[in-house]
Amino acid sequence: MSEQITIDDFAKLKLVVGVVKTAERIEGTRLLRLMIDIGTETRQVISGIAELYTAEEMVGKKIILIANLKPRVIRGFESQGMILAAGCKEDEEKGIRPRLLTVDDGDIPPGTSVC
């Protein structure tokens, strides 16, 4: 079993809805460079999902983003958050293909909190 956290630990995460405005593959990698509207600003996020989704498929998707993750430089690009998916490395070993966590087609604007 994984280490348990408290509700206070969970409350530290700022999860928001974001809309992917643009996406491009970073040549020679399995990375996509995403520009994501989170309501108050647009964030650049680098994500290792290019083997699962094309850049064209990503544009317009409403995704869930960890918005208060410390920025990190990946392959020379600053990543300003992390998008969430179901199906991690240990699940892939069981044949489960990772899939993005998305919001259905309801009227949820960018920047809406996820709780």
Secondary structure, DSSP 8 states (H G I E B T S, - for coil): ------HHHHHT--EEEEEEEEEEE-TTSS-EEEEEE-SS-EEEEEES-TTTS-HHHHTT-EEEEETTS--EEETTEEE--EE-EE--HHHHTTT---EE-B--SSS--TT-B--
